[in-house]
Amino acid sequence: MKKLVYLFFLLASNGFAQTKALVGGTLIDGFGGKPLLNSVVIIEGERIKAIGQVGSIEIPKGAEIISTEGMSVMPGLWDMHVHLMINGHSNYTHWDKMYLKLAKDVIMPSSAHQLLMAGVTSARDLGGPLEPSLSVRDRINKGEIPGPTMYMSGPFIQHEAYAGTAEFRWGVKGAEDARNKVRQLAKAGVDCIKLIDQDQMTEAEYMAVVDEAHKNKLKVVGHSHRPDEIRRGLKAGVDNFEHTGLAAAPEYPDDIMAAIKERTAKMSLGPLFWTPTVEGLHNYEYMRDNPEALDNTSWHLGLPDSIIADIKQSIRHPGRLSYFGLNPIRKPTLEKKINQLKNAGVVLLIGTDSGIPMKFHSQSTWNELDVWVNKFGFDPMYTIRAATYWPAVMQGVEKDFGTVSEGKYADIIAVKGDVLRHIALLQDVKMVIKKGKRYK
């Protein structure tokens, strides 16, 4: 009997208490309505049992009571564009050569853990080695390692793999090869297909990629840096576009906007989703001129000292990074383009390209929300829904994720203060619960 009591104590102290009650906070449920003051959220096991207000709902006897007084309580964040295989290093060629062999057991688990501690309870990884990607996803799902619920694309599908990247970039030669590559990924168990450089493919090839993915009930996420990537993606039926363009043009061309509006008007096809990933470019000059922000040790979590030192060495001169060489031309186009998309009826999603130079998994997601709200003037509730409700819809898992509502998984975070007034509070998430287990 004593052993059973002790076991229960250990489970409870590690976040596994069967019933929890979050009491007193202001609940932003993700649906976009008025926040619920003095909220009570009852969690039973992995899922949300009931929601109410203090004094109007009974808290089950024996429940672990967690005070959320003075806090904003909300769904766990989603980041719809991360790269677990990298973490802020400025030299991809060096990184791949040195650390790709450590992706499965060190780098990707570390990245996932950092995301979770930042309040990201679900994330989509777009481009990585196949077996390590699926292994990390599955180990997280089994509770063997901490991390968000991951949705993995595995390798990029493109015209031709770049030199030295064959493990995570698959080139296609002809329509049948394109179909075979997609079938191989589908059979392995990926969650989506990442299409890139479709403007360098033949029409038969990129059409085959999207068609075969849809036949296998997989959505296609398409690169959209260049105008022809967008044109071809729209023609093929890409479900979710990424980025806001490498091109220096100050806005999207008229023909592309006409095609986007035509697509968004087709309600029977569902929303057209777009992940603009603006934070990395928008904040680059600030990071360059205020490099002390890079000293935040949150991105060290799970990484050996030798790798931490290597990353630091690679970014010791932020103003010299070739990755951001076009930034003075590109940055002024970001706000114009993201508003073009928003005004055309596109559903925008929070995603960050987390892992690119100087962009760490512990910091990227809140920075993206901050830019949308404080630089572009987007409504905070709109922005939060782009990081909670809409990603779950895009991934087709809205019955289980994306909002704080009865029956769904208890993926819940909390920050001290009013997040609708101060979105940057998300840089300091005080509580993280994923599937009913408290991690922070």
C-alpha positions in Angstrom: 0.0 0.0 0.0 2.8 2.4 0.9 4.4 1.7 -2.5 1.2 2.6 -4.3 0.9 5.9 -2.4 4.5 6.7 -3.1 4.0 5.9 -6.8 1.0 8.2 -6.9 3.0 11.0 -5.3 5.8 10.6 -7.8 3.4 10.7 -10.7 1.6 13.7 -9.3 4.8 15.6 -8.7 5.9 15.0 -12.3 2.7 16.5 -13.8 0.7 13.2 -14.1 -2.0 13.9 -11.5 -5.2 12.4 -13.0 -7.4 15.5 -12.3 -6.2 19.1 -12.3 -8.2 22.3 -11.9 -6.8 25.6 -13.3 -8.5 28.2 -11.2 -8.8 32.0 -11.4 -7.2 33.0 -14.7 -8.6 34.8 -17.8 -9.3 32.2 -20.4 -8.7 32.9 -24.0 -10.1 29.7 -25.5 -8.9 30.1 -29.1 -12.3 30.5 -30.7 -12.0 34.3 -30.8 -14.8 35.3 -28.4 -14.7 37.4 -25.3 -12.2 36.0 -22.7 -13.7 34.2 -19.7 -12.8 35.9 -16.4 -12.2 34.0 -13.2 -12.1 30.8 -15.2 -11.9 27.2 -14.1 -10.6 24.5 -16.4 -11.0 20.9 -15.2 -8.5 18.4 -16.7 -9.1 14.7 -16.4 -6.2 12.6 -17.6 -5.1 13.9 -21.0 -8.3 15.8 -21.8 -10.3 18.8 -20.8 -13.4 17.7 -18.8 -15.2 20.9 -18.0 -14.9 24.7 -18.2 -16.6 27.3 -16.0 -16.1 30.1 -13.6 -15.2 30.3 -10.0 -18.3 29.7 -7.9 -20.3 28.2 -10.7 -18.5 24.9 -11.3 -17.6 22.2 -8.8 -14.0 21.2 -8.5 -13.7 17.5 -8.2 -12.5 16.2 -4.8 -8.8 15.3 -4.8 -8.0 17.4 -7.8 -4.7 19.2 -8.0 -5.6 22.9 -7.8 -3.3 25.1 -9.9 -3.9 28.8 -9.3 -3.9 30.9 -12.5 -4.9 34.2 -10.7 -3.7 37.2 -12.6 -2.8 35.1 -15.6 -3.9 34.7 -19.2 -4.8 31.1 -19.9 -4.8 30.0 -23.5 -4.3 27.0 -25.9 -0.7 25.9 -26.3 0.9 27.6 -29.3 1.5 26.0 -32.7 4.5 26.8 -34.8 3.8 25.8 -38.4 7.3 26.0 -39.8 10.2 24.7 -37.7 13.4 22.8 -38.6 14.4 20.6 -35.6 17.5 19.5 -37.4 19.2 22.9 -37.1 19.4 25.5 -34.3 20.7 28.9 -35.1 24.1 28.1 -36.6 25.1 30.3 -39.5 26.8 27.8 -41.7 24.5 25.0 -43.0 27.3 23.1 -44.8 29.4 22.9 -41.7 26.4 22.0 -39.5 25.2 19.2 -41.8 28.7 17.8 -42.0 29.3 17.9 -38.3 26.0 17.1 -36.8 23.6 15.4 -39.1 24.6 12.1 -37.6 23.5 13.5 -34.2 20.1 14.7 -35.5 18.1 11.8 -34.2 19.5 11.5 -30.7 20.7 15.0 -29.8 19.8 17.9 -32.1 16.2 17.2 -32.9 15.2 16.1 -29.3 16.9 19.3 -28.0 15.0 21.5 -30.5 11.7 19.8 -29.6 12.3 20.3 -25.9 13.1 24.0 -26.3 9.9 24.5 -28.3 7.8 22.9 -25.6 9.4 25.0 -22.8 8.6 28.1 -24.9 4.9 27.1 -24.8 4.7 25.4 -28.3 2.7 22.3 -27.7 2.3 21.5 -31.5 4.6 22.1 -34.4 5.2 21.2 -38.0 8.7 20.3 -39.1 9.2 21.1 -42.8 12.3 19.4 -44.2 14.5 16.9 -42.4 16.0 13.4 -42.7 13.2 10.9 -42.8 14.0 8.2 -40.2 15.2 10.7 -37.5 12.2 12.9 -38.1 9.7 10.1 -37.6 11.6 8.6 -34.7 11.6 11.9 -32.8 7.9 12.4 -33.5 7.0 8.9 -32.4 9.2 9.0 -29.3 7.5 12.3 -28.2 4.1 10.7 -28.8 5.1 7.7 -26.6 6.2 10.0 -23.8 9.8 8.9 -24.1 11.2 12.5 -24.7 9.6 15.9 -24.2 8.4 18.0 -27.1 5.4 19.3 -28.9 3.1 17.0 -30.9 5.0 17.0 -34.1 3.8 16.9 -37.7 6.7 15.8 -40.0 7.2 16.3 -43.7 10.5 14.4 -43.9 12.7 15.4 -46.8 11.9 18.3 -49.1 10.7 17.3 -52.6 12.4 19.4 -55.2 13.8 19.4 -58.7 17.3 18.4 -57.7 18.9 18.0 -54.2 21.5 20.6 -53.3 25.1 19.2 -52.9 25.5 17.3 -49.7 21.8 17.3 -48.8 20.5 14.0 -50.2 19.5 12.7 -46.7 16.9 15.5 -46.4 16.3 16.7 -49.9 14.9 14.4 -52.6 15.2 15.4 -56.2 12.7 14.2 -58.8 13.3 13.2 -62.4 10.0 12.9 -64.3 6.4 12.6 -63.2 6.6 8.9 -62.3 9.7 9.4 -60.1 7.8 12.3 -58.4 4.9 10.0 -57.6 7.2 7.3 -56.4 9.0 9.7 -54.0 5.6 10.8 -52.6 4.4 7.2 -52.2 7.7 6.4 -50.4 7.1 9.2 -47.9 3.5 8.3 -47.5 4.3 4.7 -46.8 6.9 5.7 -44.2 4.2 7.7 -42.4 4.9 11.4 -42.9 2.2 13.9 -42.0 2.5 16.2 -45.0 4.6 16.8 -48.1 7.0 19.8 -48.5 7.4 21.0 -52.0 10.2 23.4 -52.9 11.7 24.8 -56.1 8.6 23.8 -58.1 9.4 26.6 -60.5 12.4 24.5 -61.6 10.3 21.4 -62.2 8.4 20.4 -65.3 4.7 20.9 -65.1 4.2 17.2 -65.1 6.5 16.8 -62.1 5.0 19.3 -59.8 1.5 18.4 -60.7 2.3 14.8 -60.0 3.7 15.6 -56.5 0.6 17.4 -55.4 -1.8 14.9 -57.1 -0.1 11.9 -55.5 0.0 13.5 -52.1 -3.7 14.2 -52.2 -4.4 10.6 -53.3 -2.5 9.5 -50.2 -4.5 12.0 -48.0 -1.5 14.2 -47.4 -1.6 18.0 -47.6 1.1 19.8 -49.6 3.1 22.7 -48.1 4.6 24.7 -50.9 7.6 27.1 -50.9 6.6 30.5 -52.1 9.7 32.7 -52.3 9.5 33.2 -56.0 6.5 34.3 -58.1 6.5 31.2 -60.3 6.6 28.9 -57.2 3.3 30.6 -56.2 1.8 30.4 -59.7 2.6 26.8 -60.1 1.6 25.9 -56.6 -1.8 27.5 -57.1 -2.3 25.7 -60.3 -1.4 22.3 -58.8 -3.6 22.9 -55.6 -1.0 23.4 -52.9 -2.8 23.6 -49.6 -0.4 25.8 -47.6 2.2 28.3 -48.9 5.3 29.3 -46.9 7.2 32.6 -46.7 6.6 36.0 -48.2 9.2 36.0 -50.9 12.9 36.4 -51.6 12.1 38.6 -54.6 12.8 42.3 -54.2 9.4 43.3 -55.8 7.5 45.5 -53.3 4.3 43.6 -53.7 2.8 40.5 -55.2 2.1 40.9 -59.0 -1.5 41.5 -60.0 -1.9 38.1 -61.7 -0.9 36.3 -58.5 -3.3 38.3 -56.4 -6.1 37.6 -58.9 -5.3 33.9 -58.7 -5.2 33.9 -54.9 -8.5 35.7 -54.7 -10.1 33.3 -57.2 -8.9 30.4 -55.0 -10.1 31.9 -51.7 -13.5 32.5 -53.2 -13.9 28.7 -53.8 -15.4 28.0 -50.4 -15.9 24.3 -51.3 -12.1 23.8 -51.3 -11.8 25.2 -47.7 -9.4 27.9 -46.7 -6.2 28.7 -48.5 -3.5 28.8 -45.8 -0.3 30.8 -45.8 2.6 30.8 -43.3 4.5 34.1 -43.9 7.5 33.5 -41.6 8.4 37.2 -41.3 10.1 37.4 -37.9 13.5 36.3 -38.9 13.9 39.0 -41.6 12.0 41.7 -39.7 14.1 41.4 -36.5 17.5 40.8 -38.1 18.7 44.4 -37.8 17.6 44.5 -34.2 19.5 41.3 -33.5 22.5 42.6 -35.3 22.6 45.8 -33.4 21.6 44.2 -30.0 23.5 40.9 -30.0 23.1 40.5 -26.3 19.7 38.9 -27.1 21.7 36.0 -28.4 23.1 35.3 -24.9 19.8 34.0 -23.6 20.7 30.6 -22.5 17.3 29.0 -23.2 18.6 27.8 -26.5 21.3 25.8 -24.7 18.8 23.3 -23.4 19.8 19.7 -24.4 22.9 20.7 -26.3 26.4 19.6 -25.5 28.8 22.4 -24.6 30.8 21.8 -27.7 27.8 22.4 -30.0 26.8 25.5 -28.0 30.3 26.9 -28.5 30.2 26.1 -32.2 26.9 27.9 -32.6 28.2 30.9 -30.7 31.4 31.0 -32.8 29.3 31.0 -36.1 27.2 34.0 -35.1 29.9 36.1 -33.3 29.6 38.7 -36.1 25.9 39.0 -36.7 26.4 41.8 -39.2 28.4 39.6 -41.5 26.0 36.8 -42.1 25.5 36.2 -45.8 22.1 34.6 -45.1 20.7 38.1 -44.5 22.5 39.8 -47.3 19.3 40.8 -49.2 17.5 41.9 -46.0 17.7 45.6 -46.7 15.7 45.0 -49.9 13.4 42.3 -48.6 12.4 43.7 -45.2 10.3 46.7 -46.6 8.2 44.3 -48.6 7.1 42.1 -45.7 4.3 44.3 -44.3 2.9 45.0 -47.7 2.8 41.4 -48.8 1.4 40.0 -45.6 -1.4 42.5 -45.8 -2.1 41.7 -49.4 -2.6 38.1 -48.4 -4.7 38.9 -45.4 -7.0 41.3 -47.4 -7.4 38.6 -50.1 -9.0 36.2 -47.6 -6.0 34.0 -47.1 -5.9 32.3 -43.6 -2.5 33.3 -42.1 -0.7 30.9 -39.8 2.1 31.5 -37.3 5.3 29.8 -38.4 8.9 31.0 -38.0 11.5 29.0 -40.0 12.9 28.4 -36.5 16.4 27.0 -36.6 17.7 29.4 -39.3 20.8 31.5 -38.4 20.3 33.3 -35.0 16.7 32.0 -34.7 16.4 29.6 -31.8 13.5 27.3 -31.0 13.2 28.8 -27.5 12.5 32.3 -28.9 11.2 32.3 -32.5 7.5 31.7 -32.0 6.7 34.5 -29.6 8.8 36.9 -31.7 6.6 36.1 -34.7 3.4 37.0 -32.8 5.1 40.1 -31.5 6.0 41.4 -35.0 2.4 40.7 -36.2 0.9 42.7 -33.3 3.4 45.4 -32.5 5.0 46.1 -35.9 2.2 45.3 -38.3 -0.8 46.3 -36.1 -2.7 43.0 -36.3 -5.4 42.4 -33.7 -3.9 40.2 -30.9 -6.9 37.8 -30.9 -6.5 37.3 -34.6 -2.8 36.6 -34.1 -3.4 34.2 -31.3 -5.9 32.3 -33.4 -3.3 32.0 -36.1 -1.1 30.2 -33.6 -3.8 28.0 -32.0 -7.2 27.4 -33.8 -6.3 27.7 -37.4 -3.1 25.5 -37.4 -5.2 22.7 -36.0 -7.8 23.2 -38.7 -5.1 23.2 -41.4 -3.7 19.9 -40.1 -7.2 18.4 -39.8 -6.9 17.8 -36.1 -9.3 20.5 -34.8 -11.4 17.9 -33.0 -8.6 17.3 -30.6 -6.4 20.4 -30.6 -6.3 24.1 -31.1 -8.7 25.4 -28.5 -9.4 25.1 -24.8 -12.7 23.3 -24.9 -14.4 20.2 -23.5 -13.2 16.9 -24.8 -10.0 18.2 -26.4 -6.5 17.4 -25.3 -5.4 19.6 -22.5 -2.7 21.6 -24.3 -2.7 24.8 -22.3 -0.3 27.5 -21.4 -0.4 30.5 -19.1 1.4 33.8 -18.8 1.4 36.4 -16.0 -0.6 39.4 -17.1 -2.9 40.4 -20.0 -1.5 38.8 -23.2 -4.1 40.6 -25.3 -2.6 43.9 -24.2 1.0 42.8 -24.0 1.6 40.0 -26.6 5.3 40.0 -25.7 4.4 38.3 -22.4 4.6 35.1 -24.4 8.4 35.3 -24.2 8.0 34.2 -20.6 5.5 31.4 -20.5 4.9 30.4 -16.8 2.9 27.2 -17.3 3.0 24.6 -20.0 0.5 21.6 -19.9 0.5 19.2 -22.8 -2.0 16.4 -23.0 -2.7 16.9 -19.3 0.9 16.7 -18.1 2.5 19.7 -16.6 6.0 20.4 -18.0 6.5 23.9 -16.6 
